[in-house]
Amino acid sequence: MNLLSERIETLAESATIAMSRKSRELREQGHDVISLSLGEPDFHVPPFIKEAAIQAIREDYSHYPPIPGYKDLREAISHKFQRDNGLGYRPEQIVVSTGAKQSIANVVLCTINPGDEVLLPAPYWVTYHEIVKLAGGIPRIIETSIDNDFKVTRKQLENQFTARTRLVIFSSPCNPSGSVFTEDDLEEIAGFLRDHTQVLALSDEIYEHIQFGSQHASLASRPNVYDQVVTINGLSKGFAMTGYRLGYIGAPAWLAEACTKMQGQFTSAASSISQRAALAALKADPEELKEMQQAFHQRRDLVIEALEAIPGIKTNHPQGAFYVFPDISALLGKSAGGRYLESSNDLCLYLLEEARVALVPGEAFGSPDCVRISYASSEDTLKEALQRIKNAVENIAP
């Protein structure tokens, strides 16, 4: 008997979670598996944030918070947006949610009707595609290339635009490519929005604090597009607070009100303790994050140097996040370990079985010629994983 809805039957499992599950199963069988699949910092939450959470418990923050978040937290987010991004979001334009993933779902469910189209420059984060489908929307994939650092152009957006286009979703720094959109890059999207005022853009900036040598730029700060942009952010990546589940949006007031209404029927407010911890994080000087940022920068350089020494792998030099997204198309159409490597999924399964290293296939991100490698692991772990990958790739028949 199958009593499941079509909605859940057609919803794909997260590829990152699926690969993590396969890694865990192999470990449980006694295999030494290195997982470079999940996007989770290996750092711990800074002590001053932990203390804020403990103090919240002592002060009995144990009752239902307001659905969009405590007012003082939304005021702190408003201040953060102005301080770091030059964005004037008032507290009533901010909604705090149980992670940025819920923030994205709120926005999509509040703006997309069945049959509406959403432009997804690829590579895109895996969940964008599935949330659009869940809302009844139609994802329209826009292919980009490693040769231009996976940046979408205005012309590409125009070529995919139809009368049903309602939303554009992208991230900067990008998951999975690590690409960072400069002011000039963002102007490509802004120009498109100005010509199509019925289209909104969802700018996912969750990796804002993990950038290497470049100043973060926000789409909503571009001239004459502020009212068409929803800015997504949160605490999981920059503050290593993945388990605290705290994300937020800055949006036009009408959309923030709608997201509050939507959230009120799903989860209500985010955890009261997480909100008090987030308040401490957002009030802190961003310089507090420099040590972690520098560590990721060193790891990126280590990974790129190792990948460039492996024939058949082509990589860009990502300027943010903690991923590289190399093009592995030169390795496809070949055989190794009794397996024909037709796709990046085949290659990832081969590397998992042969090298005991878990990566995520590019198909999940809309870019089937690539794989995602997370370097949110120690340098020693990365060195071992990359040597295993090199050895396995060398066994692929020409």
N, C-alpha and C positions, 0 to 999 in steps of 0.2 A: 504494500500500500504506500502510495506517495501522496502526501497531503501538503507538500510544499508549494508555495506560490511560484508563478512564473518569474516574479521579481527576483527571488533569491536563487532560483535555478539558473538564471541568465547572468547573475552577478559573479564576476571572476574573483577567485581568491587572490589576495595581494601576493605578487610574485616574490617580494622581499620576504614576506612572512613564510611563504611556501618553501623557499630555499633555506630559510632558517630552520624550518621544521625538518627538512631532509637532513640537514647538518646534525641536528640534535639526535635524530634517529640513528645515524651512523655512530655518533659518539656513544650512545647507549649500547651499541653493539661492540664497543671497545676500540673503535677506530680513532686515530688522532686527526681530527678535522679542524682546520682553521677557517673560520667564517669571516669573510669580508663582504657579507651581504647586507647586514642591517645598518641603518643610518643612525647609530646611537653613540654619542661621545663616550669614551672610556674614562672620562674624568668624573670626579664626585662633585656634588653641589657645594659651592663655597660655604664656609662655616657661618658667615653672618646671615645667610639665607636660612640655614638650618635653625639657627637661634630664633629667627623671626617665626618660623613654623612652631617651634617649641613654645615660644611665648604666647602664640595664638591659642594653643591648647590650654595653657595656664589661665588665660583670660577668658576662657569659655566661649570661643568662637565655634560653637557647636550647633547653631540653629540655622534655618534656611536663610541664605543671603538673598538680596534682590536678584531677580533673574539675569539682568545684564551685568551684574557685578556690583561690589561695594562702591559707593560713590567716591571714596577717597582713592581707591585703586583706579577707577576710571579717570579721575583727575590726574593721577600720576602717569597714566598712559597718555593722556592728553599732553602733559608736560613733556614726556619722552618723545612724542611725535614732533613737537615743536623744536625741542632741543637737538634731536638727532637727524631729523628729516625735513625740517622746515615746513611741516604740515599742520594746519590749524584745525584739528578735529576737536570739537567741544565734547565734554563728557557724555552728553546725550547722543553723540554720534559713535559711541564706542560700546561694543558688546563683548563681554568676557565669556569664554566657552571652555568646555572640557577638552582642551587641545585645539591646535590650529586646524586639525582635520575636521572637527565639528564646526568650526567657524566657516570653513569652505563649504561644507554640506549645507549649513544654514543659508548661505548666500545663493547657492545653486538652486536649492529647493524653493527659495523665495522669488527667484527671477526667471526660472525656466519652466515653460509649459511643454507638454508633449508635442513633439515635432519641431520645437525650436532648435536652432543650431548653435553650437559652441565651437569656436576656433581653438584648436590645441596645437601650438607649435611643438613639434617633436624634436628632441626628446622631452617628454613631459613626465611629471610624477605620476606613478601608476594610479593613484586614487582619483585624480581628476577625471579620468576617462570613465571610471565605474560610477562615480557620483553623478556625472552627467546622464549616464544611462539610467540610473536609479530614478532620476527626476523625469524620465521620458524624453530627455533631449537627445540630439543627434551629434555626436562628436565628429568634427571635420578636421582631419589630421593634416598639418602643414609640415612637410619634410624640410629639415635643415641639414647642414653638412658640417663635418668636422673642419673642413677647409675654411669656413668663415666663423669658426668657434661656436657653431650651433645657434647663431642669432637669426631671428626671423626678420624679414624686411617688410616695409609697407606694401611693396608690390605683391609679395606673397599673400599678405592679408587681404588685399583688394581682390586678388584672383580667386579667393575662396569665399568671398562675401556674397550672400544672397539676401533676399527679402526676409528670410527667416533667421538671419544671424542676430543673436542677442548678447553674446558674451565672448570675451577672449580671456583665456587663463594661461598665465606663465609664472615662472619663478626666477628671481635674481637675488643672490646667487642661485644658480639652477641646480635642482636635483632632477636628473642625475649627472649632468655634464660638468658642473662646477663653474660654468660660464657666468661672468658678471656683466650685466648690461650697463654701459656707460650712459651719460646724458645723451650722447648722439644716438646710441642704440635705442634708447627709450623714445626718442623723438620719432623714430620710425612708427612705433605703436601709437604715440600721441597724435601724429598727423592723420593716421587712419581713424582714430576716434573723433577727431574734429570734423571729419567729413561724414561721419555716420553717428549722429548724436543719439540714435536709438540703441546703440551698442554700449555695453558696460565692459570694463576690464577688471579682472581679479588679479591683483599683483601680490604674489606670495613672496614675502620678504623674511621668512623665518630664519634664513641663514645670514641675516644682515651683519652680525658681529663676527662672522668668520670670513674675512676677506684679506687678501695679501697685497698690500701696497696700493690699494685704490680706495677712494672715498665712496661710500654707499650712495646710490642715487635712487630716489623713489619716483615712480611714474606719476603719482598724484601731484608732485611738485612741478611738473611740466605745465606751461601756460595753457589755460583754457580747457583743461580736461579733469580738473579736480572733482567736479560733480558726476563724472562718469567712471570714477575709479573707486574700487574697494581695496584697501590695504590690509593684508593679512600678516600677522606676526604672532610671536609667542615666546615662551621661555625654554622650550625643550632643547634647542640646539646651542644657542649662545651661552646659556647658563647651565647646561648639562642637567636640566630639570625634566627629563623625559617622563619619569614616573609621576610627577606632580600634575600632569595633564592640565596645562594652562595655556590657552591661546586667546587671541582677541582680534577684532576688526576695527578699523576706522572707515566709516562709510557715510554716504548721504543720510541725513536724519530719517528720511522716509524708509530707507532700507534697514537702518539700524533698528527702527521700531518693528519692522516686519520680522527681522531675525530674532528679536526678543520674543515676539509672539510665537514663532516657530519653536524656539528653544524651550519655551514654557510648556510645550506639549510633549517634549522628548525627555530632557534631563533636568529641566529647571536650571538653577545656577550651578556654576563650577564649585568645587570643594571650598569650603570656607577657609580651611587651613592653607590650602594651596594659594588662595587669593592673598592671604596675609604674607606668605613667603614671597609671592610675586611683588607685592608692594615694596618690600625691602630690596629686591633685585632691581626694580625699575628706578628706584631712587639712587642707586649706586652709580658711581662714576664708571662709564664704559671702560676706563683704563684697567679696572679690576679684571677684565677678560683678556688682557694682553698676553699673559703667560700661555693660556690655552691656545690663543690664536697663533702665537709663534710656534708652538709645538705642532700644530696642524700644518703650518707652512713648511717646517722641516720635513715632515712626513710626506707632504706632497712632492717635494723635490726628490726625496728618496725613491718614491714610487715611480715617478716619471723617468728618472735616470735608469732604473731597473727595467722598465717597460721598453725604453728606447733601445735596449740591448737585446731584445727578443725579436728575431726576424718574423715578419708577418703581422706585427702589432703597430698600429699608428695612433699616436695620441696628440691631443692639443695640450696647452699649458693652462689649466683652469686657474682662475684667479680667486676662487672662493669655495665655500662649503667644504666637505671632506670626501669628495669623490673624484675619480677619473673615469672617463667614458671612452675608452679606446675603440678604434675601428679595427675589427678583427676579420673583415671580409676576405682578406688574403688567405686565411686559414680554412675557409669554408670550401665545400666541394672536394674535400680530401678525406682520408681515412686515418684512424688511429685507434689502437686497442680493440680492433674488431668492430669499431663503430664508424659509420659514415657521417661526417660532420656537415650536415646540410644547412644548419641554422645556428644562431648563437645559443639557442637553447641546448642543441646537441653538444656544442663546445663546452657549455657550463656543466652539463652532466658528465662529460668526459673528464673535465678537470676535477670534479667532485669525486669521481670514482678512481681516477688514476693518480691525481696529485693530493687528494683530500683537501682541496681548497674550494670554498663555496663563494661563487660570484652570482650576479643576477643578470639573466639574458636581456638583451636590448629590446626584444619583442615586447616586453612588458611596458617599455617606455615609448613605444612607437618608432624605435630605431633598430631594426633587426640586424644591422651590420655591426652592432656594438655590444659591449658588456659593461656593466657597472661594477667598479671596484671601490669599496669603502675603505678609507685609510684611518678610520676611527679606532685604531688598535695601536699597540706599542710598536716602536721601531724594530725591536727584535722579532716580534710576530710578523711584521710586514716583510722583513728581510727573508725569513724562512718561507713565507707564503709565495713570495715572488720567485725565489729559487726553485720551489716546487713547480710553479707555473712554467718557468723557463725549461725545466727538464722535460715536462710533459709535452710542451709545444714542440720541442726538438724531435719528439718521436712521431710527429704527424708526417705522414708520407707526402712527398712533393707531388 
